[in-house]
């Protein structure tokens, strides 16, 4: 089983969101886990795609 990881900033996330969506559209997806991480430089969504 292969994994791909993405982090997407909560604000100004257009480019990172496009990359995630392109990956999802081009692969067979078994599961997507997500978690909101609070970081000093800005909050991000962390995704683990299986």
N, C-alpha and C positions, 0 to 999 in steps of 0.2 A: 504494500500500500504506500502510495506517495503522498507527500504533504507539500503544500505551498502556503507561505505566510505573507500577510499583507498588514500594513498599518496605514490607517487613513485618518488624517487630522479631522477633528470635529468641524473646524472652520476652514474655509478655502480648500475644499476637498475634491474639487471637480476632476483634476488630472488623476489622482489616486483612485477615485471611484471608477473612472473610465477604464483604468488598467485592471481593476478587480473584475468589472463586468465583462471585459474582453476575455479574461482568463476563464471565467465561469461559462461564457457562451461557447468556448472552444474546447471544453473538456467534459468528460463524464464526471459528475460530482456525486460523491457518496454522502458527504456531510460537510456542513459549514458551522464552525463554532465561532462565536464572537464575544468580545468582552470590551467594556469601556475602561480605558486606563487613564488615570489622572497623573499627568506628568508636569514637572515645573515649566517646561517649554510650551505646554499646551496639551490638552486632552486629545487622545486618539482612540479610534476603534481598532482593535487587534482582531484579525481573522485568521483562523486555521482552516484551510480547505483540504479535504480528503477526497 
